[in-house]
Amino acid sequence: MAASKRIDLICVTITVLALLITVLFMNGEALGLTPVSDGDAGEGYFTENDLDGDWDASGAYTVTLTGGGAEISGGGYFLDGAVHIVSAGRYVVTGTLDDGQILIDAQKSDKIWLCLAGASVTNRDGAALEIAQAEKVFLTLREGTENSLISQAFTDTASGVDGALYSRDDLTINGSGALTVESAGHGIVGNDDLVLTGGSVTVTAAEDGLHANDSVRIRTAEITVNAGDDGVTVSNDALTGCFYMESGTLTVPACYEGVEAQQITVAGGSIDLRPQDDGFNAKETGSVLEISGGNIRIVNQSGRDADGLDSNGSIYITGGDVFISLSGSGGNAALDAGTETGGVCLISGGTVLPPAPPRWRRASTPPRPRAL
């Protein structure tokens, strides 16, 4: 009986200590302690981990691609032509895989850091890099390296995988190396957020170049896209879906539409679009297309009923330099706002060439700040 009481007392003590530790972690700042952060906390378009393209790889697992196979030091295995990464951690990939893929299928709470350090993967029938499950994946391009992901065909349409680099969860591309993506479908696909904060990324795709469901966010990265369909698409029909660019370059020499999303914000960087149809298309009623900085060039030499900046809601230009050149045929317009559904077009700063039509001349007062 005495032993049983001692065991009960120990259990109660452990429970109380666990509760105290939980309270301390939850209220660390109030108690003057420094809370532990995994680098993805906080508000804004980019997290600390998004921007960390130079993380320490000294203790990372290694994946060495050997043409027809791979050698993996831990955290995964090679089976049936695929490198399977199944647990959280950091991985460095080198070498060449002639016909196969890298498949990330971890726990929903797992974060994966995957560094391409001179890696080339070709898949004759599917995604070269597929992220089936993870909380978030950080794809880092190591400085001074050339990397490639090539998908030659997609026949398994039931899976929904339709990009050479395909992620069902949040994906960030960073670092300072180079990545070439070639695809018979979309180039880079993110079912959630697709963030690019570094590296030189070149995409050639039969369909969309960059395709995301929730958002595409760009900072510092140098991106070139040749697309059979849209250069950049955010497909979510809710008004929360957005394209946001803060810095870097986006060059799209060939596409149907340049950038299509529900909300479009350009705060900086350089954008050069050569579309067959619209340059920017904020596609839903109530959408906002806002330019507050950067240099934007849109040239469409042959389109009919093609607009430079097209919003089914409003257009606000408060800064930056915008140059639009369109064919003189058809119903083309440099700026086309959804005035018939309550939208407006206001220019309160920056430079716009050619000048807007009289009804869209510069506003006498700047627009109120809006949160996307």
C-alpha positions in Angstrom: 0.0 0.0 0.0 2.8 2.4 0.9 4.6 1.7 -2.4 1.3 2.4 -4.2 1.0 5.8 -2.5 4.6 6.7 -3.4 3.9 5.9 -7.0 0.8 8.1 -7.0 2.8 10.9 -5.4 5.5 10.6 -8.1 2.9 10.7 -10.9 1.2 13.8 -9.4 4.6 15.5 -9.0 5.5 14.8 -12.7 2.2 16.1 -13.9 2.6 19.4 -11.9 6.1 19.9 -13.2 5.0 19.3 -16.8 2.2 21.9 -16.4 4.7 24.4 -14.9 7.2 23.9 -17.8 4.3 24.4 -20.3 3.3 27.6 -18.7 6.9 28.9 -18.6 7.3 28.2 -22.4 3.9 29.8 -23.2 4.7 32.9 -21.1 8.4 33.2 -21.6 8.4 36.8 -22.8 6.2 38.0 -19.9 8.7 36.3 -17.4 11.7 37.9 -19.1 12.8 34.7 -20.8 13.7 34.3 -24.4 11.2 31.9 -26.2 12.5 29.3 -28.6 11.7 30.0 -32.2 12.0 27.7 -35.2 12.5 30.6 -37.6 9.0 30.5 -39.1 7.1 32.6 -36.5 5.9 36.1 -36.9 3.9 38.1 -39.4 4.8 39.3 -42.9 5.4 37.8 -46.3 8.8 36.1 -45.4 10.1 34.3 -42.4 13.6 33.9 -41.1 13.9 30.4 -42.5 12.6 31.7 -45.9 15.5 34.1 -46.0 18.2 31.8 -44.7 19.8 30.4 -47.8 23.2 29.8 -46.2 22.3 27.4 -43.4 25.0 25.1 -41.8 25.1 21.8 -43.6 27.9 20.3 -41.5 25.6 17.8 -39.7 23.2 17.2 -42.6 22.3 13.8 -44.2 23.9 13.3 -47.6 22.2 12.0 -50.7 24.6 11.1 -53.5 22.8 10.3 -56.8 24.7 7.7 -58.9 23.0 7.7 -62.3 20.7 4.7 -61.7 20.5 4.9 -57.9 21.5 6.8 -54.8 23.4 6.5 -51.6 21.7 8.0 -48.5 23.4 8.5 -45.2 20.2 8.6 -43.2 16.6 10.0 -43.0 15.4 8.0 -46.1 16.1 5.3 -48.6 16.2 4.5 -52.3 13.5 2.3 -53.8 12.1 1.7 -57.3 13.9 4.6 -58.9 13.0 7.2 -56.2 14.9 8.8 -53.3 12.5 8.6 -50.4 12.9 11.3 -47.7 10.7 10.3 -44.8 11.8 12.4 -41.7 12.5 15.9 -40.7 16.0 17.2 -41.0 18.6 18.7 -43.4 19.7 17.0 -46.5 22.4 17.8 -49.1 21.9 16.3 -52.6 24.7 15.9 -55.2 25.1 13.9 -58.4 22.8 12.8 -61.2 19.7 10.6 -61.3 19.0 9.5 -64.9 15.3 8.4 -64.6 13.6 8.8 -61.2 12.7 11.3 -58.6 13.2 12.7 -55.2 10.1 12.0 -53.1 9.5 13.8 -49.8 6.8 12.0 -47.8 7.3 12.9 -44.1 5.0 13.6 -41.2 2.6 16.6 -41.4 4.6 18.4 -38.7 8.0 17.8 -40.3 10.1 20.6 -41.8 12.7 19.6 -44.4 15.7 21.5 -45.5 16.9 20.2 -48.9 20.1 21.6 -50.4 20.8 21.0 -54.1 24.6 21.2 -54.4 25.2 20.1 -58.0 22.2 17.8 -58.5 20.4 16.8 -61.6 17.2 14.7 -61.6 15.3 13.6 -64.8 12.0 11.8 -64.7 10.6 10.4 -67.9 7.1 10.1 -66.4 6.3 12.4 -63.5 7.8 15.0 -61.2 11.5 15.2 -60.7 11.0 16.5 -57.2 7.7 15.7 -55.5 6.7 16.8 -52.0 3.8 14.6 -51.0 3.7 15.6 -47.4 5.6 17.8 -44.9 4.8 20.9 -43.0 7.2 23.0 -45.1 10.2 22.4 -47.4 13.1 24.8 -47.9 14.8 24.1 -51.2 18.3 25.7 -51.0 20.5 26.2 -54.1 24.1 26.1 -52.9 26.3 28.9 -54.0 28.3 28.3 -57.1 26.3 25.1 -58.2 24.2 24.3 -61.2 21.1 22.1 -60.6 18.3 20.8 -62.7 14.9 19.2 -62.4 13.5 17.8 -65.7 10.1 16.1 -66.2 9.6 14.7 -69.7 6.0 13.5 -69.5 3.0 13.2 -67.1 0.7 10.1 -67.7 -0.6 9.6 -64.1 -3.2 12.3 -64.2 -5.2 10.8 -61.3 -2.5 11.8 -58.8 -2.8 15.5 -59.7 1.0 15.8 -59.9 1.6 18.1 -62.9 4.8 19.9 -62.3 8.5 19.1 -62.5 8.9 20.5 -59.0 5.5 19.7 -57.3 4.6 20.4 -53.7 1.4 19.7 -51.8 2.6 21.9 -49.0 4.4 25.2 -48.4 7.6 25.5 -50.5 10.4 28.0 -50.3 13.3 28.3 -52.8 16.4 30.2 -51.5 20.2 30.2 -51.7 22.5 31.7 -54.3 23.0 28.8 -56.8 21.2 28.1 -60.0 18.2 25.9 -60.8 16.9 24.9 -64.3 13.4 23.4 -64.4 12.1 21.9 -67.6 8.6 20.4 -67.7 6.0 18.9 -70.0 3.4 20.3 -67.6 3.7 23.2 -65.2 7.2 24.1 -64.1 7.1 24.7 -60.3 3.8 24.0 -58.4 2.9 24.8 -54.8 -0.5 23.7 -53.6 -0.1 26.2 -50.7 2.4 29.1 -50.6 5.3 29.3 -53.1 8.1 31.6 -51.9 11.3 32.4 -53.8 13.9 34.4 -51.9 17.1 33.7 -53.7 19.0 31.9 -56.4 18.8 32.1 -60.2 15.8 30.0 -61.4 15.1 29.3 -65.0 11.8 27.6 -65.9 10.7 26.3 -69.3 7.2 24.7 -69.2 4.5 23.6 -71.6 1.9 25.0 -69.2 2.3 27.6 -66.4 5.9 28.5 -65.3 5.1 29.1 -61.6 1.7 27.8 -60.3 0.5 28.1 -56.7 -2.8 27.8 -55.0 -2.5 30.4 -52.2 0.4 32.8 -53.0 3.6 33.4 -54.9 6.0 35.7 -53.1 9.3 36.9 -54.5 12.3 38.6 -52.9 15.9 38.8 -54.2 15.5 35.8 -56.5 16.3 36.1 -60.2 13.6 34.3 -62.2 13.2 33.6 -65.9 10.1 31.9 -67.2 9.2 30.6 -70.7 5.7 29.2 -70.5 3.2 27.7 -72.9 0.4 29.2 -70.7 0.8 31.8 -67.9 4.1 32.9 -66.6 2.8 33.0 -63.0 -0.6 31.9 -61.7 -2.2 31.9 -58.3 -5.3 29.7 -58.8 -7.2 30.2 -55.5 -10.5 31.9 -56.4 -10.7 33.4 -52.9 -9.6 37.0 -52.5 -6.8 35.9 -50.1 -4.7 34.5 -52.9 -1.9 36.8 -53.9 1.2 37.6 -55.9 3.7 39.7 -54.0 7.1 40.9 -55.2 9.4 43.0 -53.1 12.8 42.8 -55.0 14.7 40.6 -57.4 13.9 40.1 -61.1 11.0 38.3 -63.0 11.6 38.0 -66.7 9.0 36.2 -68.9 9.9 36.3 -72.6 7.1 34.0 -73.6 3.7 33.3 -72.1 0.0 33.7 -72.6 -0.7 35.9 -69.6 2.2 37.3 -67.5 1.0 37.3 -63.9 -2.5 36.2 -62.9 -3.8 36.2 -59.3 -6.6 37.5 -57.2 -4.5 40.2 -55.5 -1.3 41.6 -57.1 1.2 43.7 -55.2 4.5 45.0 -56.6 6.6 46.8 -54.0 9.9 46.6 -55.8 12.1 44.7 -58.2 12.2 44.5 -61.9 9.5 42.8 -64.0 9.7 42.3 -67.8 6.7 40.5 -69.4 6.1 39.7 -73.1 2.6 38.2 -73.0 0.1 37.2 -75.8 -2.8 38.5 -73.6 -2.8 40.5 -70.4 0.4 41.5 -68.6 -1.1 41.5 -65.1 -4.5 40.1 -64.5 -6.2 40.6 -61.1 -9.0 38.3 -62.1 -11.8 38.4 -59.5 -14.4 41.1 -58.8 -13.1 43.0 -55.8 -9.4 42.3 -56.6 -6.7 44.9 -56.1 -3.7 45.4 -58.3 -1.3 47.7 -56.5 2.1 49.0 -57.6 4.1 51.0 -55.1 7.7 50.5 -56.5 9.9 48.7 -58.9 10.3 48.8 -62.7 7.7 47.1 -64.8 7.8 46.6 -68.6 5.0 45.0 -70.5 5.3 44.5 -74.2 2.6 42.8 -76.3 3.2 43.2 -80.1 0.2 41.2 -81.5 -2.5 40.6 -78.9 -6.1 41.6 -79.4 -8.3 42.5 -76.5 -5.1 42.4 -74.4 -4.5 44.8 -71.5 -1.3 45.9 -69.8 -2.7 46.1 -66.3 -6.1 44.4 -66.0 -8.1 44.3 -62.7 -11.7 43.1 -62.3 -11.5 45.3 -59.2 -9.3 48.3 -58.6 -5.8 49.5 -59.7 -3.7 51.7 -57.5 -0.3 53.1 -58.6 1.6 55.0 -55.9 5.2 54.6 -57.1 7.5 52.8 -59.4 8.0 53.0 -63.2 5.5 51.3 -65.5 6.0 51.0 -69.2 3.3 49.4 -71.4 3.4 48.8 -75.1 0.5 47.1 -76.9 -0.6 46.5 -80.4 -2.9 49.2 -81.9 -5.4 46.6 -83.1 -8.4 45.1 -81.2 -9.7 46.4 -77.9 -6.4 46.7 -76.1 -6.0 49.0 -73.1 -2.9 50.0 -71.1 -5.0 50.1 -67.9 -8.3 48.3 -67.4 -10.0 48.5 -64.0 -13.4 47.0 -63.1 -15.2 50.3 -62.9 -18.5 48.6 -63.9 -18.4 46.7 -60.7 -17.3 49.5 -58.4 -13.6 49.4 -59.0 -11.4 52.4 -59.5 -8.1 53.3 -61.1 -6.0 55.8 -59.1 -2.5 57.0 -59.9 -1.0 59.1 -57.1 2.7 58.5 -57.7 5.3 56.9 -59.9 5.6 57.1 -63.7 3.3 55.4 -66.1 4.0 55.3 -69.9 2.0 55.6 -72.0 -0.1 58.1 -70.0 -3.5 56.8 -68.8 -6.7 57.9 -70.6 -8.2 61.1 -69.2 -10.7 59.4 -66.9 -7.8 57.6 -65.2 -5.5 60.6 -64.8 -3.5 61.0 -61.5 -5.6 61.2 -58.4 -5.6 64.4 -56.4 -5.3 62.5 -53.2 -3.5 59.1 -52.6 -5.6 56.1 -51.9 -6.1 54.8 -48.4 -3.8 52.0 -47.4 -5.4 48.6 -47.8 -4.5 45.2 -46.3 -4.6 42.3 -48.8 
